[in-house]
Amino acid sequence: MVNALSAHWQPITTAPCDQDILVFSQRWGVIVANFRAEFSAWFPRMQCPAALGQDDAPLITHWMPLPPAPERSQHEPAVEASATGLPVSLARFVYRAIERDAA
């Protein structure tokens, strides 16, 4: 489980490289992205935007680790905004994306 300290938004300068994380962009809002050190560029996980250009990099200001995948069950786990600090609909979207990748 993500500890309470790391579950808060952190300055983008402290973001890890080469792993998917939640980032906040002043242009796109909250997206899942990955800073690839090999290319020195941000790559979003979703197809919209298709790519983050050099103009987008200064607009990415904060990051947060992805929440852990939920345990598999027959029912979708209840997602509370307080558990992740995200709006409930976004938290459910992230959980579904993680579960889909784990399958």
C-alpha positions in Angstrom: 0.0 0.0 0.0 1.2 3.5 -0.7 2.2 5.2 2.5 0.3 8.4 3.5 3.3 10.7 2.7 3.8 9.4 -0.8 0.0 9.6 -1.6 0.1 13.4 -1.9 1.1 15.4 -4.9 4.8 16.1 -5.1 6.9 18.5 -7.2 7.6 17.2 -10.6 11.4 17.6 -10.0 11.2 14.6 -7.6 9.4 12.3 -10.1 10.9 8.9 -10.9 12.0 8.1 -14.4 10.9 5.2 -16.6 7.7 4.2 -14.7 4.1 5.1 -15.1 2.9 7.7 -12.6 0.0 10.2 -12.3 1.1 13.7 -13.4 -0.7 17.0 -13.3 -0.4 19.1 -16.5 -1.7 22.6 -16.6 -2.9 21.9 -20.1 -4.3 18.3 -19.8 -5.1 17.9 -16.1 -4.4 14.6 -14.4 -2.9 12.0 -16.8 -0.9 8.8 -16.5 2.5 9.4 -18.0 6.1 8.2 -18.0 9.3 10.3 -18.2 11.6 8.2 -20.4 15.2 9.1 -19.6 16.4 7.6 -22.8 14.5 10.3 -24.8 14.4 13.0 -22.1 10.7 13.3 -22.7 7.2 12.6 -21.2 5.0 10.0 -22.8 1.3 9.7 -21.8 -0.2 6.3 -21.3 -3.5 7.2 -23.0 -3.8 8.1 -26.7 -5.1 11.6 -26.0 -2.9 13.6 -26.1 -1.1 11.4 -28.5 2.2 12.8 -27.4 3.5 15.4 -25.0 5.6 18.0 -26.9 8.4 20.1 -25.5 5.9 22.9 -24.9 4.0 20.6 -22.5 7.0 19.7 -20.3 7.0 23.0 -18.4 3.3 22.6 -17.8 3.7 19.3 -15.9 4.1 20.5 -12.4 3.3 17.7 -10.0 3.2 13.9 -9.7 1.8 11.1 -7.6 2.5 7.3 -7.6 -0.2 5.2 -9.1 -2.4 3.5 -6.5 -1.8 -0.3 -6.1 -4.0 -2.6 -8.1 -7.1 -3.8 -6.3 -7.5 -7.3 -5.1 -9.5 -9.4 -7.6 -13.1 -9.9 -6.6 -16.4 -10.5 -8.2 -17.5 -6.9 -7.5 -15.7 -3.7 -8.3 -14.1 -2.4 -5.1 -15.6 0.7 -3.5 -13.3 3.6 -4.3 -13.4 6.6 -2.0 -11.8 9.9 -2.9 -10.1 10.0 0.5 -8.2 6.8 -0.3 -6.3 8.3 -3.2 -6.9 12.0 -3.0 -8.4 11.8 -6.5 -12.0 12.4 -7.6 -14.0 9.1 -7.3 -14.5 8.8 -11.1 -10.8 9.3 -11.8 -9.8 6.8 -9.1 -12.2 4.2 -10.5 -10.7 4.8 -14.0 -7.1 4.4 -12.7 -8.1 1.2 -10.8 -9.7 -0.3 -14.0 -6.6 0.6 -16.1 -4.3 -1.1 -13.6 -6.5 -4.1 -13.3 -6.7 -4.4 -17.2 -2.9 -4.2 -17.4 -2.4 -6.9 -14.7 -4.6 -9.3 -16.6 
